[in-house]
Amino acid sequence: MKRKSLFALSAVVVVAAAALVPVLWSGGDHLHNGTAMAATPADQAALIKQGEYLARAGDCIACHTVRGGKQFAGGLPMATPFGTMFTPNITPDDQYGIGKWTQDDFYRAMHTGRSKDGSLLYPGFPFTSYTKVTRADSDAIYAYLRSVTPVNVPSRPHELKFPFNQRNMLIGWRTLFFREGEYKPDPTKSVEWNRGAYLIEGLGHCGMCHTSINAMGGPVSSAAFAGGLIPLQNWYAPSLTSNKEAGLGDWETKDIADLLKTGVSNRGAVFGPMAEVVHNSLQYMSDADINAMATYLKTIPQKSEAPESLQLETSEKFGGELLKQGQKIYADNCAKCHAENGLGMPPAFPPLANNQSIQMPSAVNPIRMVLNGGYPPSTDANPHPYGMPPFAQALSNQEVAAVVTYIRMSWGNHGTAVSPQQVSDLRSAPLD
């Protein structure tokens, strides 16, 4: 990659930021002690409970907890082309966690993207979104984190190559792409709409995955929520602004709310990274907040065209051969659940006919599903979700390309044929 160091550093920053989960500071600061205090023990308990709820809304646990490890002890690796970042310990341990951070220190990290000592934080920690969080909510999250069990485990330092490990070079990126400031309600909109906007644009940091990234590694302001590839996880976050992808303009608000809360609705189901978001975060949110988020998402301006997406193409002749081959593979392996006519049996088995996630320009997600399978999230409202078995061992690259081609081009779907080379590339890619 032949870019000047500032541009290259910007690129690695955004690669980290593309993950669905936040990365907090890198620990190691040992200054004065401080806690979020309330007037009475009852008030403090209420503050901690509110902080736990807000930490769920921000999906903090997903990033700062290694599978099988202690909660919030960090250590989750995030591999990038420029090295590996590791999430820090944010338990209240005095030696290795945030035990000596004050409310002001915590708010500064959330609001300004600066550590306790003033050093710049990598925007893998989504301070560009968290800057919108109010001081009161920041203090509540801080109080909750102070209440969890301390874990005496050091934060593992990032293993980034030079010059990507030079934090002072983040100044240029911040100048271009960071605007500090809490969320300001729109007086022309309802209280519910404003609550949804605050959660989606702030703690939820949804735009970090669903917004395209430019050549300098920054979000394209004119393409907010217009979709983009999630490099670290090899999934495509579809556009929420186009009905040719996952646009919500023709969805009922209830269907949006059901999808956020339970992971399934009459319009489809979530898999991959979004399933983790629902499992770790959204299922714990109140119905009022979920409805507020759905209300806001419903009003995102819709565009007639979907964003361009890099897609390996096949010749028309070879595409026709794949389509014919895929019809038999579908009948043998898929029709039992998704029906011969592609209508499925929702919500257990989602429809493939007229399914925008199947026929959008990027075929990454349907290929990943056929190769690796998956489950919608297990939630209180859907504790035993039906899953999709993996076919990576049963089908060759061409057979996977064939069945995905058939699904994308049948029952009135308007997708394009899939290249076996793209299947091969995704077969060898990391699962998460």
C-alpha positions as CSV (number, residue, x, y, z in Angstrom):
1,M,0.0,0.0,0.0
2,K,1.7,3.2,-1.2
3,R,0.3,6.0,0.9
4,K,1.8,8.7,3.0
5,S,2.0,7.7,6.7
6,L,-1.0,9.8,7.7
7,F,-3.3,8.2,5.2
8,A,-2.0,4.8,6.0
9,L,-2.6,5.4,9.7
10,S,-6.1,6.6,8.9
11,A,-6.7,3.4,7.1
12,V,-5.8,1.1,10.0
13,V,-7.8,3.3,12.3
14,V,-10.9,2.7,10.3
15,V,-10.3,-1.0,9.8
16,A,-10.5,-1.2,13.6
17,A,-13.5,1.1,13.7
18,A,-15.4,-1.1,11.3
19,A,-16.0,-3.7,14.0
20,L,-19.4,-3.8,15.7
21,V,-18.0,-3.4,19.1
22,P,-16.1,-0.5,20.8
23,V,-12.4,-0.5,21.9
24,L,-11.8,1.7,24.9
25,W,-8.5,3.2,26.0
26,S,-5.2,1.3,26.3
27,G,-5.0,1.4,30.1
28,G,-1.9,1.8,32.1
29,D,-2.7,5.2,33.6
30,H,-2.4,5.5,37.4
31,L,-3.6,8.8,38.7
32,H,-6.0,9.8,41.4
33,N,-8.9,7.6,42.5
34,G,-12.6,8.6,42.0
35,T,-16.1,7.1,41.9
36,A,-19.5,8.2,40.7
37,M,-21.3,9.1,43.9
38,A,-25.0,9.4,44.5
39,A,-26.9,11.0,47.4
40,T,-28.0,7.8,49.1
41,P,-27.2,4.1,48.7
42,A,-30.5,3.7,47.0
43,D,-29.7,6.4,44.5
44,Q,-26.3,4.8,43.9
45,A,-27.9,1.4,43.2
46,A,-30.3,3.1,40.8
47,L,-27.4,4.8,39.1
48,I,-25.5,1.5,38.7
49,K,-28.6,-0.2,37.3
50,Q,-29.0,2.6,34.8
51,G,-25.3,2.4,33.9
52,E,-25.6,-1.4,33.3
53,Y,-28.5,-0.7,30.9
54,L,-26.6,1.9,29.0
55,A,-23.5,-0.3,28.8
56,R,-25.7,-2.9,27.2
57,A,-26.9,-0.3,24.7
58,G,-23.3,0.5,23.9
59,D,-22.5,-3.2,23.5
60,C,-19.4,-2.8,25.7
61,I,-19.3,-6.3,26.9
62,A,-18.9,-7.8,23.4
63,C,-15.6,-6.1,22.8
64,H,-14.1,-6.1,26.3
65,T,-14.7,-9.7,27.1
66,V,-12.8,-12.6,25.5
67,R,-15.0,-15.7,25.0
68,G,-14.7,-17.7,28.2
69,G,-12.9,-14.9,30.0
70,K,-13.8,-12.5,32.8
71,Q,-16.3,-9.8,32.0
72,F,-14.7,-6.5,30.9
73,A,-11.1,-7.8,31.4
74,G,-10.3,-7.1,27.7
75,G,-7.8,-9.0,25.6
76,L,-9.9,-9.5,22.6
77,P,-7.6,-9.4,19.5
78,M,-8.6,-7.4,16.5
79,A,-6.4,-8.4,13.6
80,T,-5.8,-5.7,10.9
81,P,-3.5,-5.6,7.9
82,F,-1.3,-3.3,10.0
83,G,-1.0,-5.4,13.1
84,T,-3.3,-6.5,15.9
85,M,-5.2,-4.3,18.4
86,F,-6.2,-5.7,21.8
87,T,-9.1,-4.5,23.8
88,P,-8.2,-3.2,27.3
89,N,-9.2,-4.2,30.8
90,I,-12.0,-1.8,31.9
91,T,-12.7,-3.4,35.3
92,P,-12.1,-1.3,38.4
93,D,-8.8,-2.9,39.1
94,D,-6.4,-0.2,40.5
95,Q,-3.3,-1.7,38.8
96,Y,-4.5,-2.7,35.4
97,G,-8.1,-1.5,35.0
98,I,-9.9,1.8,35.5
99,G,-9.7,1.7,39.3
100,K,-7.9,5.1,39.4
101,W,-10.0,6.8,36.7
102,T,-12.4,9.5,37.8
103,Q,-15.8,10.5,36.3
104,D,-14.0,13.3,34.5
105,D,-11.4,11.0,33.0
106,F,-14.1,8.6,31.8
107,Y,-16.2,11.4,30.3
108,R,-13.2,12.8,28.5
109,A,-12.5,9.5,26.9
110,M,-16.1,9.2,25.8
111,H,-16.6,12.8,24.7
112,T,-13.2,13.8,23.3
113,G,-11.4,10.6,22.5
114,R,-8.5,11.4,24.8
115,S,-7.1,9.2,27.5
116,K,-6.6,10.3,31.1
117,D,-3.1,11.7,30.3
118,G,-4.4,13.5,27.2
119,S,-3.1,11.0,24.7
120,L,-5.2,10.3,21.6
121,L,-7.3,7.2,21.4
122,Y,-7.6,5.1,18.3
123,P,-11.2,5.4,16.9
124,G,-11.6,1.7,17.1
125,F,-13.2,3.0,20.3
126,P,-16.1,4.8,18.7
127,F,-15.7,8.1,20.4
128,T,-16.9,9.8,17.1
129,S,-20.3,8.3,18.1
130,Y,-19.9,8.3,21.9
131,T,-19.2,12.1,21.9
132,K,-23.0,12.4,21.6
133,V,-23.6,10.7,24.9
134,T,-24.7,13.0,27.7
135,R,-22.6,13.6,30.8
136,A,-25.3,12.0,33.0
137,D,-25.3,8.8,30.9
138,S,-21.5,8.7,30.9
139,D,-21.4,9.0,34.7
140,A,-24.0,6.2,35.0
141,I,-21.9,3.9,32.8
142,Y,-18.8,4.8,34.8
143,A,-20.7,4.0,38.1
144,Y,-21.7,0.6,36.7
145,L,-18.1,-0.3,35.6
146,R,-16.9,0.7,39.0
147,S,-19.3,-1.9,40.5
148,V,-18.1,-4.9,38.5
149,T,-15.6,-7.4,39.9
150,P,-12.0,-6.1,39.5
151,V,-9.8,-8.4,37.4
152,N,-6.0,-8.1,38.0
153,V,-5.0,-8.7,34.4
154,P,-2.8,-6.3,32.4
155,S,-4.1,-4.9,29.2
156,R,-2.1,-6.3,26.3
157,P,-0.4,-3.6,24.2
158,H,-1.3,-3.2,20.6
159,E,1.0,-4.9,18.1
160,L,0.9,-2.3,15.3
161,K,3.7,-1.8,12.9
162,F,5.5,1.5,12.4
163,P,4.2,4.1,11.7
164,F,0.7,2.9,12.7
165,N,1.7,2.8,16.4
166,Q,2.4,6.6,16.5
167,R,-0.7,8.0,18.2
168,N,0.2,11.6,17.5
169,M,-0.5,11.0,13.9
170,L,-4.1,10.7,14.7
171,I,-4.4,14.5,14.8
172,G,-4.9,14.7,11.1
173,W,-7.6,12.0,11.1
174,R,-9.4,13.8,13.9
175,T,-9.3,17.1,12.1
176,L,-11.0,15.6,9.1
177,F,-13.5,13.2,10.6
178,F,-14.2,14.0,14.3
179,R,-16.7,16.6,15.5
180,E,-17.0,16.8,19.3
181,G,-20.4,17.4,20.9
182,E,-23.3,15.9,22.7
183,Y,-26.5,15.0,20.8
184,K,-28.8,18.0,20.4
185,P,-32.5,17.1,20.1
186,D,-34.3,18.2,16.9
187,P,-37.2,20.4,18.1
188,T,-39.2,19.6,15.0
189,K,-39.3,15.9,15.8
190,S,-41.1,13.9,18.5
191,V,-39.6,12.9,21.8
192,E,-39.6,9.2,20.7
193,W,-37.8,10.1,17.4
194,N,-35.1,12.0,19.3
195,R,-34.6,9.2,21.7
196,G,-34.1,6.8,18.8
197,A,-31.7,9.1,17.1
198,Y,-29.7,9.5,20.3
199,L,-29.4,5.7,20.7
200,I,-28.7,4.9,17.0
201,E,-26.2,7.7,16.5
202,G,-24.7,7.7,19.9
203,L,-24.3,4.6,22.1
204,G,-25.5,2.3,19.4
205,H,-22.8,3.6,17.0
206,C,-24.7,1.9,14.1
207,G,-23.3,4.1,11.5
208,M,-19.8,2.8,12.1
209,C,-20.6,-0.4,10.1
210,H,-23.5,0.8,7.9
211,T,-21.6,3.8,6.5
212,S,-19.2,3.7,3.6
213,I,-15.6,4.6,4.1
214,N,-13.5,6.9,1.8
215,A,-10.0,6.4,0.5
216,M,-8.6,8.2,3.6
217,G,-10.3,5.8,6.0
218,G,-13.0,8.2,7.1
219,P,-16.8,8.0,7.0
220,V,-18.4,9.4,3.9
221,S,-20.8,12.0,5.3
222,S,-23.0,11.9,2.2
223,A,-23.3,8.1,2.5
224,A,-24.5,7.8,6.1
225,F,-26.1,4.4,6.7
226,A,-25.4,3.5,3.0
227,G,-23.7,0.2,3.8
228,G,-20.1,-1.1,3.7
229,L,-17.9,-4.1,4.0
230,I,-16.8,-5.0,7.6
231,P,-13.1,-6.1,6.9
232,L,-12.4,-7.6,10.2
233,Q,-15.4,-9.9,10.1
234,N,-15.7,-10.5,6.4
235,W,-19.4,-9.6,6.3
236,Y,-21.2,-6.9,4.4
237,A,-23.2,-4.3,6.5
238,P,-26.1,-3.6,4.1
239,S,-27.4,-0.1,3.2
240,L,-30.3,1.1,5.3
241,T,-31.0,3.8,2.8
242,S,-31.9,1.7,-0.2
243,N,-34.7,-0.7,-0.7
244,K,-32.4,-2.6,-3.0
245,E,-30.5,-3.7,0.1
246,A,-31.8,-3.4,3.6
247,G,-33.6,-0.2,3.2
248,L,-36.4,0.2,5.7
249,G,-38.6,2.6,3.8
250,D,-41.3,-0.1,3.1
251,W,-40.9,-1.9,6.4
252,E,-43.6,-1.7,9.1
253,T,-42.2,-0.1,12.3
254,K,-43.2,-3.3,14.2
255,D,-41.1,-5.5,11.9
256,I,-38.1,-3.3,12.5
257,A,-38.6,-3.4,16.2
258,D,-39.1,-7.2,16.2
259,L,-35.8,-7.6,14.3
260,L,-33.9,-5.4,16.7
261,K,-35.4,-7.0,19.8
262,T,-35.6,-10.7,18.9
263,G,-33.4,-11.1,15.8
264,V,-36.3,-12.4,13.7
265,S,-39.4,-10.8,12.1
266,N,-41.8,-11.5,9.3
267,R,-39.4,-9.7,7.0
268,G,-36.3,-11.8,7.8
269,A,-33.7,-12.7,10.4
270,V,-30.3,-11.4,11.5
271,F,-27.1,-13.5,11.3
272,G,-23.4,-12.9,11.6
273,P,-22.2,-9.7,13.4
274,M,-25.7,-8.3,13.8
275,A,-26.8,-11.4,15.6
276,E,-24.1,-10.7,18.1
277,V,-25.4,-7.2,18.6
278,V,-28.9,-8.4,19.2
279,H,-27.7,-11.1,21.6
280,N,-25.3,-9.0,23.6
281,S,-27.1,-5.7,23.5
282,L,-30.5,-5.0,21.8
283,Q,-32.5,-7.8,23.5
284,Y,-31.9,-6.2,26.9
285,M,-33.3,-2.8,25.8
286,S,-36.8,-1.7,26.8
287,D,-39.7,-1.9,24.4
288,A,-39.9,1.9,24.5
289,D,-36.3,2.3,23.5
290,I,-36.5,-0.4,20.8
291,N,-39.6,1.3,19.4
292,A,-37.8,4.7,19.5
293,M,-34.9,3.2,17.5
294,A,-37.3,1.7,15.0
295,T,-39.2,5.0,14.6
296,Y,-35.9,6.8,13.9
297,L,-34.6,4.1,11.5
298,K,-37.9,4.2,9.6
299,T,-37.4,7.9,8.8
300,I,-33.8,7.5,7.4
301,P,-34.1,9.0,3.9
302,Q,-34.3,6.4,1.2
303,K,-32.4,6.6,-2.1
304,S,-33.4,5.0,-5.4
305,E,-30.0,3.4,-6.1
306,A,-28.0,1.1,-3.9
307,P,-24.3,1.9,-3.4
308,E,-21.8,0.4,-5.8
309,S,-20.2,-2.7,-4.4
310,L,-17.1,-4.6,-5.6
311,Q,-18.5,-7.9,-6.9
312,L,-16.6,-10.6,-8.9
313,E,-18.6,-11.2,-12.1
314,T,-19.0,-14.2,-14.3
315,S,-19.7,-14.4,-18.0
316,E,-23.3,-14.6,-19.1
317,K,-22.8,-18.1,-20.4
318,F,-21.1,-19.4,-17.2
319,G,-23.7,-17.6,-15.1
320,G,-26.4,-19.6,-17.0
321,E,-24.6,-22.9,-16.3
322,L,-24.3,-22.0,-12.6
323,L,-28.1,-21.1,-12.5
324,K,-29.0,-24.5,-13.9
325,Q,-26.6,-26.4,-11.6
326,G,-27.8,-24.4,-8.6
327,Q,-31.5,-25.4,-9.2
328,K,-30.8,-29.0,-8.4
329,I,-28.5,-28.2,-5.5
330,Y,-31.3,-26.0,-4.0
331,A,-33.9,-28.8,-4.4
332,D,-31.7,-31.3,-2.7
333,N,-30.4,-29.1,0.2
334,C,-32.5,-26.0,0.7
335,A,-36.1,-26.5,-0.4
336,K,-37.1,-28.5,2.7
337,C,-36.8,-25.4,4.8
338,H,-37.0,-22.5,2.4
339,A,-39.7,-24.1,0.1
340,E,-39.5,-24.8,-3.6
341,N,-41.0,-21.3,-4.3
342,G,-38.5,-19.6,-2.0
343,L,-41.1,-18.3,0.4
344,G,-39.8,-20.2,3.4
345,M,-41.7,-20.5,6.6
346,P,-41.2,-17.3,8.5
347,P,-40.1,-16.4,11.1
348,A,-38.4,-19.8,11.6
349,F,-37.1,-20.1,8.0
350,P,-36.9,-16.8,6.3
351,P,-38.1,-16.3,2.8
352,L,-35.5,-16.1,0.0
353,A,-37.9,-14.8,-2.6
354,N,-38.0,-11.0,-2.8
355,N,-35.4,-11.0,0.0
356,Q,-33.2,-7.8,-0.4
357,S,-30.3,-9.3,1.5
358,I,-30.1,-12.1,-1.0
359,Q,-30.1,-10.0,-4.2
360,M,-28.2,-6.9,-3.2
361,P,-25.1,-6.0,-5.2
362,S,-22.8,-7.7,-2.7
363,A,-23.1,-11.5,-2.5
364,V,-20.8,-11.7,0.6
365,N,-23.5,-12.5,3.1
366,P,-25.4,-15.3,1.3
367,I,-22.1,-16.9,0.4
368,R,-21.0,-16.8,4.1
369,M,-24.3,-18.3,5.2
370,V,-24.1,-21.2,2.7
371,L,-20.4,-21.9,3.6
372,N,-20.6,-21.4,7.4
373,G,-24.2,-21.5,8.4
374,G,-25.3,-19.7,11.5
375,Y,-28.1,-19.0,13.9
376,P,-30.1,-15.9,14.7
377,P,-29.4,-14.8,18.2
378,S,-31.0,-16.6,21.2
379,T,-33.2,-14.1,22.9
380,D,-35.9,-14.2,25.6
381,A,-38.5,-13.8,22.9
382,N,-36.9,-16.4,20.7
383,P,-34.9,-18.7,23.0
384,H,-34.5,-21.6,20.6
385,P,-33.9,-20.1,17.1
386,Y,-33.8,-22.3,14.0
387,G,-30.3,-22.3,12.4
388,M,-28.7,-22.7,9.0
389,P,-26.3,-25.7,8.7
390,P,-22.9,-25.1,7.1
391,F,-22.3,-26.6,3.7
392,A,-18.5,-25.8,3.4
393,Q,-17.6,-29.4,3.7
394,A,-20.4,-30.7,1.5
395,L,-20.2,-28.4,-1.5
396,S,-17.4,-27.3,-3.7
397,N,-16.7,-23.6,-4.5
398,Q,-18.5,-24.0,-7.8
399,E,-21.5,-25.7,-6.2
400,V,-21.8,-22.9,-3.5
401,A,-21.5,-20.3,-6.3
402,A,-24.2,-22.2,-8.2
403,V,-26.8,-22.4,-5.4
404,V,-26.2,-18.8,-4.4
405,T,-26.6,-17.8,-8.0
406,Y,-29.8,-19.7,-8.3
407,I,-31.2,-18.1,-5.1
408,R,-30.2,-14.6,-6.3
409,M,-31.8,-15.0,-9.7
410,S,-35.0,-17.0,-9.0
411,W,-38.6,-16.2,-8.0
412,G,-38.3,-12.7,-9.3
413,N,-35.0,-11.9,-7.5
414,H,-32.8,-9.5,-9.5
415,G,-29.3,-10.5,-8.2
416,T,-26.4,-11.4,-10.4
417,A,-24.4,-14.6,-10.8
418,V,-21.6,-15.4,-8.3
419,S,-18.0,-16.3,-9.1
420,P,-16.5,-19.5,-7.6
421,Q,-13.4,-17.4,-7.0
422,Q,-15.3,-15.2,-4.6
423,V,-16.5,-18.3,-2.8
424,S,-12.9,-19.5,-2.6
425,D,-11.8,-16.2,-1.1
426,L,-14.5,-16.2,1.5
427,R,-13.9,-19.9,2.3
428,S,-10.4,-19.1,3.4
429,A,-11.3,-15.9,5.2
430,P,-11.5,-15.8,9.1
431,L,-15.0,-16.4,10.4
432,D,-14.9,-13.3,12.7
